[in-house]
Amino acid sequence: MLIYLYDLHAKVKDYNRIKRMFYYNLKKSKLSTSPWRTKSALVVRDDNEAAADEFFKEYAGVVEVYKARVLGFEDVA
């Protein structure tokens, strides 16, 4: 499994437009069926890694992304 941690970094003038486009396209993508998704984190199975990388490359200048490969995770709440 992979965990993508991301944060939008856009100019104040463009922030709302970019945020709206980003989350709209995320919901329409293959990644919308990921097992766990929040406003700043996304868990992706290994077979969807290429799709996730491609999605985040579309927003290369305005989204800061970190990717971590994990063996598993547990909800403690």
N, C-alpha and C positions, 0 to 999 in steps of 0.2 A: 504494500500500500504506500501511497505517497500523500504527503500533506503539503499543500501550497498555502503559504501565508502571504497575503497581499495587502497593499495599501495604495489608495489613489493619491497621486501628487500632480495636481493640475493648477494652473493659474486660477485665481479667484474668479475671474471673468468667465472661464470655460468650465469650472468645476461641476456645476449642476448638470450641464449638458453631457459632459463626459461620464459622470456618475450614472445618469439615466441610461445612456447608451450601453455602458459596461454591464449593468445589472440586467437590462433588457436582453442583450445578446447572450449573457450567461444563462438566463432562464430558457432561451430558445436553443441552446447548444446541447450536445450530448452530455455535458457535465451536469446538467440539471438533475439527473437521476443519481448523482453521487450519494454515497451512504451518509455523508455528513457535510453540511454547508452552513456557514454563518456569514456575517458581513465582511469578515476579514480572513477566513480560513476555509479551505476546501479539501476534503479527503477524496482521493481518486484511486481506483483500483489500477494495478499495473497495466492492464490491457488498454486503459484510456489515457496513458501517459502522453502519447503522441498528440492526441486531441487537446489535452490540457496545455501542453507546450505551445501548440499552434494557436490556441485561443489567446494565451497571454502574450504571445509575440505580436498580435494585432494591436496591443496597447503598450508597446515597448517604451514609449516616451513618457507615459503618464501613470503607469502602474509599476510599483516596486514589488517584485515577487521573489520569494524564497521557497525552495523546494527541498523537502526532507523525505528520505526513504525510511519507512518504519516497518517493524514486524507486526505491529498491532497497537491498538490503543483501547482504553477502557474509560467509560463514563463513570465518574465518581460522585456525581451529584445525586 
